[in-house]
């Protein structure tokens, strides 16, 4: 990373867990993301747990975008008929960050083998804010948050935020 490409930017974070079976008390993946963000010194200003329903995911995403510029969703990225997180958020993405999903799957492949091809991780920019969607396991959110999002979020927002250009 070139230091001249990174500008001071205040980062606030939001976490949305997509699950029809978890409760706030059993949402280990959402808690793992919040812990990693907090440990990195980022304020988590919004949290929601929503069912695998496109309209619920989109409502939570819009609310999260009102409170944060780094939004991380977990869950609902698989291939079952109920999994619809990617379909819910894709229309909001103005610029996709293709490398996020590619590198996430590469790192996942190193951990879990060829079943990594089932991981529909996605990232992109919407109105100068970064949106990341990760699978629902604790291992997946830890990998994505610790190894991809946290090292690059300031760089991403330096480029994406309208007032930073």
matplotlib code that plots the C-alpha trace (Angstrom):
import matplotlib.pyplot as plt

x = [0.0, 1.3, 0.9, 0.0, -3.1, -4.4, -6.1, -7.4, -10.9, -13.1, -14.4, -17.6, -18.8, -22.0, -22.6, -25.7, -26.2, -28.5, -30.0, -33.4, -32.2, -29.8, -30.7, -28.5, -27.3, -26.3, -24.9, -21.3, -20.3, -21.8, -20.1, -16.8, -16.9, -17.9, -15.0, -12.4, -13.6, -13.5, -10.1, -8.9, -10.2, -13.3, -16.6, -19.5, -22.4, -25.1, -25.9, -28.9, -30.0, -32.4, -34.0, -33.0, -35.5, -34.4, -36.6, -35.3, -31.7, -32.2, -33.9, -31.1, -28.5, -30.1, -30.3, -26.6, -25.6, -27.1, -24.9, -21.6, -19.2, -18.0, -20.9, -20.2, -22.9, -22.5, -24.7, -27.1, -24.4, -24.7, -26.4, -29.6, -32.9, -33.1, -29.7, -30.3, -27.8, -25.9, -29.1, -30.3, -27.2, -25.9, -28.3, -26.8, -23.2, -22.1, -18.5, -17.7, -14.4, -13.9, -10.6, -12.3, -14.2, -11.3, -8.8, -11.4, -12.0, -8.2, -7.6, -10.6, -9.3, -6.1, -8.2, -11.1, -10.2, -12.4, -15.6, -14.4, -16.0, -19.4, -18.4, -20.2, -18.2, -18.9, -17.6, -18.3, -18.8, -22.2, -22.4, -18.8, -19.4, -17.8, -20.1, -18.8, -20.7, -19.2, -20.4, -21.9, -19.3, -17.0, -14.0, -15.2, -15.9, -12.6, -10.7, -12.5, -12.5, -9.0, -7.1, -9.0, -11.3, -9.2, -5.9, -7.6, -10.7, -8.9, -7.4, -10.7, -12.6, -9.8, -10.6, -14.3, -15.5, -16.7, -15.0, -11.6, -11.2]
y = [0.0, 3.4, 5.9, 8.7, 6.8, 6.6, 9.7, 10.3, 9.1, 8.4, 4.8, 3.7, 0.1, -1.8, -5.5, -7.3, -11.0, -12.7, -15.8, -17.3, -19.4, -17.3, -14.9, -12.0, -14.3, -17.1, -14.9, -16.0, -14.7, -11.3, -11.1, -12.2, -9.4, -6.8, -8.0, -7.8, -4.3, -3.0, -4.5, -2.7, 0.6, 0.9, 2.0, -0.3, 2.1, -0.3, -4.0, -6.0, -9.6, -10.2, -13.3, -14.6, -12.3, -9.9, -7.0, -7.4, -7.5, -4.4, -2.5, -3.3, -2.3, 1.1, 1.7, 0.6, 3.0, 5.9, 5.0, 3.7, 3.7, 0.1, -2.4, -6.1, -8.7, -12.3, -15.2, -16.0, -16.3, -20.1, -21.9, -23.0, -21.6, -19.4, -17.8, -14.4, -11.9, -11.5, -11.0, -8.5, -6.3, -6.5, -3.8, -1.4, -1.9, 0.8, -0.6, -4.2, -5.0, -8.3, -9.0, -9.3, -12.4, -13.9, -13.5, -14.6, -17.9, -18.4, -18.1, -20.2, -22.9, -23.0, -23.8, -25.9, -27.1, -27.1, -26.5, -22.9, -22.5, -22.4, -19.2, -16.3, -13.5, -10.1, -6.5, -3.2, 0.5, 2.3, 6.1, 6.2, 3.4, 0.0, -3.1, -6.6, -9.8, -12.9, -16.4, -17.1, -19.3, -17.8, -19.1, -17.2, -13.9, -14.1, -14.7, -12.0, -9.4, -9.9, -10.7, -8.6, -5.9, -4.5, -4.2, -2.4, -0.6, 2.8, 2.4, 1.5, 4.4, 6.8, 6.1, 5.6, 8.5, 11.4, 14.0, 12.3, 12.8]
z = [0.0, -0.9, 2.1, -0.3, -1.4, 2.2, 3.6, 7.1, 7.2, 10.2, 10.1, 11.7, 11.4, 11.1, 11.5, 10.0, 10.7, 8.3, 9.9, 10.5, 13.4, 15.4, 18.2, 19.5, 22.2, 19.8, 17.1, 17.5, 14.0, 14.5, 17.9, 16.4, 13.8, 16.5, 18.7, 15.9, 14.9, 18.5, 19.1, 16.0, 17.4, 15.2, 16.7, 15.9, 15.5, 14.3, 14.7, 13.4, 13.2, 10.3, 8.7, 5.3, 3.5, 0.8, 2.1, 5.7, 4.5, 2.4, 5.2, 7.6, 5.0, 4.4, 8.2, 8.5, 5.8, 7.8, 10.7, 9.3, 6.3, 6.8, 6.7, 7.2, 6.6, 7.6, 6.6, 3.8, 1.2, 0.5, -2.2, -0.5, -1.7, 1.5, 1.0, -0.5, 1.0, -2.2, -4.2, -1.6, -1.6, -5.2, -6.5, -3.9, -5.2, -7.5, -7.8, -7.0, -5.4, -7.2, -5.5, -2.2, -3.1, -5.1, -2.3, 0.3, -1.6, -2.2, 1.6, 2.3, -0.1, 1.9, 5.0, 3.8, 0.3, -2.7, -0.8, -0.8, -4.3, -2.4, -0.6, -2.2, -0.5, -2.0, -1.5, -3.1, -2.8, -2.4, -2.0, -0.7, 1.8, 1.8, 2.0, 2.7, 2.7, 4.3, 4.9, 8.3, 10.1, 12.8, 10.8, 7.7, 9.4, 11.3, 8.1, 6.1, 8.8, 10.2, 7.0, 4.4, 5.7, 8.6, 6.7, 3.7, 5.0, 5.4, 2.0, 0.4, 2.1, 1.1, -2.5, -2.2, 0.0, -2.2, 0.0, -0.2, -4.0]

ax = plt.figure().add_subplot(projection="3d")
ax.plot(x, y, z, "-o")
ax.set_aspect("equal")
plt.show()
